[in-house]
Amino acid sequence: MALSLLRHRAPAVARCSSLAAAGAARVRQNSSFAKVEERPLESPEDWTNFQLKRAQYETLLETFGEFGSTQTRDNTFQPHHTLHRPVAPKDVTLSALIASGAHFGHSQKRMNPNFVPYAYGVRAGITIIDLDHTLPLLRRAAQVVRGVAARGGSVVFVGTRADLRQPVRMAAERMGKQGYHVGERWLPGTLTNRVHMFGPEVARDEQVIPDLAIFLNPIPNIHAIRECALEHVPTIGIVDSNVDPRIVMYPIPANDESTRTAELISGLLSVAGREGVAIYQEEQAKAALAASKRARSREPFV
């Protein structure tokens, strides 16, 4: 019985195979629309055929393009977007934080007791950070950066790991003259012993102490945070589950060992700072215009 079934089905299988081969041949023939001509264009007829194939391919795309996917490299998430195209504070979402790995903490045994309010739970012995607390605290930090920049204050981004040097440099560049960065080792006494570090003239005539300091890895820079506290400089920092959130003035509970998380947070804060710089420049332009109008009004008429 099995042999008889095979005999009956053999012609159908052969017909399906021939149809599949013909379809593959048509696909290979039509795929020439998307390929560049392999041989050079030697005559006007070759050029005409090349233009016709290109027109047919464009018509095919216009006809069936609306039935396909609209996702492209520009409108979908890419890993490098957090570094080169950071989002604004109002556009950051929990999905972006999760995609960057901001919710992963350290081992449960290493959790700081003061971090308990920011912990969501434990999974496989790893503390999970509650991003419902991280998001509002991140937006609060962005408001602080924007407010400091809008009043002409200077902001310094500190990230002393090798993978944090480019994020802090690009964050400072977005803020222009009001942004600074420390990508190498923070020298002890940079703020508290500034006369010895920079010289008497520089310490007296220029502003050495920043108006705000942002730390992407606070634990290796605890001495810098201590100097900021002594000089009454407000601080923002990414605090992991093994860090006491009270070491900085504006903590952001997140994974401080994730490069993508650091890129997301530093980029977002730098965008907020850039908005504050624009506000400050606009206010300066208005003040200069008003001063020039007052000066002209005081001039005597001849």
C-alpha positions in Angstrom: 0.0 0.0 0.0 2.9 2.3 0.8 4.4 1.6 -2.6 1.1 2.5 -4.4 0.8 5.7 -2.5 4.4 6.6 -3.6 3.6 5.8 -7.2 0.5 8.1 -7.1 2.3 11.0 -5.4 5.5 10.9 -7.5 4.0 12.9 -10.5 2.7 15.5 -8.1 6.1 15.8 -6.4 7.7 16.1 -9.8 5.3 18.9 -10.9 5.9 20.8 -7.6 9.7 20.5 -8.1 9.4 21.8 -11.7 7.2 24.7 -10.5 9.7 25.6 -7.7 12.6 25.5 -10.2 10.7 27.7 -12.6 9.8 30.1 -9.8 13.4 30.3 -8.7 14.5 31.0 -12.2 12.0 33.9 -12.4 13.3 35.2 -9.1 16.8 35.0 -10.4 15.8 36.8 -13.6 13.9 39.5 -11.8 16.6 40.0 -9.2 18.6 41.7 -11.9 16.6 44.8 -11.1 18.4 45.2 -7.8 21.9 44.3 -9.1 24.3 46.6 -10.9 25.1 45.6 -14.4 28.1 43.2 -14.3 29.3 44.1 -17.8 30.2 47.6 -18.8 27.8 49.7 -20.8 29.3 49.7 -24.3 26.5 51.0 -26.6 23.5 53.3 -26.4 21.2 50.2 -26.3 23.0 49.0 -23.2 22.5 52.3 -21.5 18.8 52.4 -22.5 18.2 48.9 -21.1 20.0 49.9 -17.9 17.7 52.9 -17.5 14.6 50.7 -18.3 15.6 48.2 -15.6 16.2 50.9 -13.1 12.8 52.5 -13.8 11.1 49.1 -13.5 12.7 48.5 -10.2 11.7 51.9 -8.9 8.1 51.3 -10.1 8.1 48.0 -8.3 9.3 49.6 -5.0 6.7 52.4 -5.3 3.9 49.9 -6.0 4.6 47.4 -3.2 6.5 49.6 -0.8 3.4 50.5 1.2 2.8 46.8 2.0 6.2 46.2 3.5 8.0 47.3 6.6 8.7 51.0 7.1 11.6 50.4 9.5 14.9 51.7 8.5 18.3 52.3 10.1 17.3 55.9 10.9 13.9 55.2 12.6 14.9 52.1 14.7 17.1 51.8 17.7 20.8 51.3 17.1 23.3 50.7 19.9 25.4 53.7 18.9 22.4 56.1 19.2 22.9 56.6 23.0 26.3 58.0 22.3 25.9 60.0 19.0 22.2 60.8 19.1 21.1 61.1 22.7 17.4 61.6 23.5 16.0 64.6 25.3 14.8 64.3 28.9 11.2 64.4 27.9 11.7 61.5 25.4 13.5 59.0 27.7 11.4 56.0 28.5 11.6 52.9 30.7 12.2 50.8 27.6 15.3 52.8 26.8 16.6 52.3 30.3 15.9 48.6 30.2 17.6 48.3 26.7 20.7 49.9 28.1 20.8 47.4 31.1 20.3 50.1 33.7 18.2 47.7 35.9 21.0 45.3 36.7 22.6 45.8 40.1 25.3 43.9 41.9 25.0 40.8 44.0 22.5 40.7 46.8 25.3 40.2 49.3 26.9 43.5 48.2 23.8 45.7 48.4 24.2 48.8 50.5 21.4 49.0 53.2 20.7 52.6 52.2 19.9 51.4 48.6 16.9 49.3 49.7 14.3 51.9 48.7 15.6 51.8 45.1 15.7 48.0 44.8 12.9 46.2 43.0 13.9 42.7 44.0 16.4 39.9 43.6 16.7 37.7 40.6 19.3 34.8 40.5 21.2 36.5 43.3 21.4 39.8 41.5 19.7 42.9 42.8 17.2 44.4 40.3 17.0 48.2 40.4 13.5 49.7 40.3 13.5 51.9 37.2 10.2 53.5 38.3 12.4 55.4 40.8 15.3 55.9 38.3 13.2 57.7 35.6 11.9 60.6 37.8 15.3 61.0 39.5 17.0 61.1 36.0 14.5 63.8 34.9 15.1 65.7 38.1 18.9 65.7 37.5 18.2 66.9 33.9 16.3 69.8 35.3 19.2 70.6 37.6 21.7 70.6 34.7 19.4 72.8 32.6 18.9 75.3 35.4 22.6 75.6 36.2 23.5 76.0 32.5 20.6 78.6 32.0 22.3 80.8 34.7 25.7 80.6 33.0 27.1 77.9 35.3 29.8 75.5 34.3 29.3 71.7 34.4 32.0 69.1 34.6 31.4 65.4 33.6 33.6 62.9 35.4 34.2 59.4 34.0 37.6 57.9 34.7 37.1 54.4 33.2 38.5 53.8 29.7 35.1 53.2 28.3 33.7 56.4 29.8 36.2 58.8 28.3 34.4 59.3 25.0 30.9 59.8 26.6 32.1 62.5 29.0 34.1 64.2 26.2 31.1 64.3 23.9 28.8 65.4 26.7 31.1 68.3 27.5 31.3 69.3 23.8 27.6 69.5 23.5 27.5 72.2 26.2 30.3 74.3 24.5 32.2 76.6 26.7 30.2 75.8 29.8 31.0 72.1 29.6 34.2 70.3 30.9 35.2 66.7 31.3 37.6 64.6 33.3 38.4 61.3 31.5 41.6 60.5 33.2 42.5 60.3 36.9 41.1 63.1 39.1 44.1 64.6 40.8 43.6 64.9 44.6 43.5 68.6 45.6 42.1 69.8 42.2 39.5 71.9 44.1 40.7 72.1 47.7 44.3 72.8 46.8 43.7 74.8 43.6 46.3 77.5 44.3 49.0 74.9 44.2 47.5 73.0 41.3 46.8 75.9 39.0 48.9 78.7 40.4 47.9 81.9 42.3 47.0 83.9 39.2 44.8 81.3 37.7 43.1 80.5 41.0 42.5 84.2 41.6 41.5 85.4 38.1 39.6 82.4 36.7 36.8 80.2 37.8 38.4 76.9 38.8 35.5 75.5 40.9 32.6 74.2 38.7 29.0 74.9 39.5 27.9 71.3 39.0 29.7 68.0 38.9 28.3 64.8 37.3 30.0 61.4 38.1 29.4 58.4 36.0 31.5 56.1 38.3 31.3 57.6 41.8 33.1 54.9 43.8 36.6 55.3 42.1 36.1 59.1 42.4 35.0 59.3 46.0 37.8 61.7 46.8 36.5 64.1 44.1 33.0 63.9 45.6 34.5 64.8 48.9 36.3 67.8 47.4 33.0 68.9 45.8 31.3 68.6 49.2 34.0 70.7 50.9 33.6 73.4 48.2 29.8 73.3 48.2 29.5 72.0 44.7 26.3 70.1 44.0 26.9 66.6 42.6 24.9 64.2 40.4 26.0 60.6 40.2 25.0 57.1 39.0 24.6 55.0 42.1 24.6 51.2 41.8 23.2 48.8 44.4 26.5 48.6 46.3 26.7 52.4 46.6 25.3 54.6 49.3 22.9 57.1 47.5 23.7 59.8 50.0 27.3 60.3 48.7 25.9 62.6 46.0 23.3 65.3 46.2 21.2 64.0 43.2 21.5 60.2 42.9 20.4 58.3 39.8 19.9 54.6 40.7 21.3 52.6 37.7 24.0 50.2 36.6 27.3 52.1 36.9 29.2 49.3 35.1 27.2 49.4 31.9 28.8 51.6 29.2 25.5 52.0 27.4 23.8 53.2 30.5 26.5 55.7 31.1 26.2 56.9 27.5 22.4 57.2 27.8 22.5 59.2 31.1 25.5 61.4 30.1 24.0 62.1 26.7 20.6 63.0 28.2 22.1 65.3 30.8 24.2 67.0 28.2 21.2 67.6 26.0 19.5 69.2 29.0 22.6 71.3 29.5 22.6 72.3 25.9 19.0 73.5 26.2 20.1 75.6 29.3 23.0 77.1 27.3 20.6 78.1 24.6 18.4 79.8 27.2 21.4 81.6 28.7 22.6 82.8 25.3 19.1 84.0 24.5 18.9 86.0 27.7 22.3 87.5 27.1 21.3 88.6 23.6 18.1 90.2 25.0 20.1 91.9 27.8 22.6 93.2 25.2 19.8 94.5 22.9 18.1 96.2 25.8 21.4 97.8 26.9 22.0 99.1 23.4 18.5 100.6 23.3 19.0 102.3 26.6 22.3 103.7 25.4 20.8 105.1 22.2 17.9 106.7 24.2 20.4 108.6 26.4 22.2 110.1 23.5 21.3 113.8 22.9 19.5 114.7 19.8 21.4 117.0 17.4 
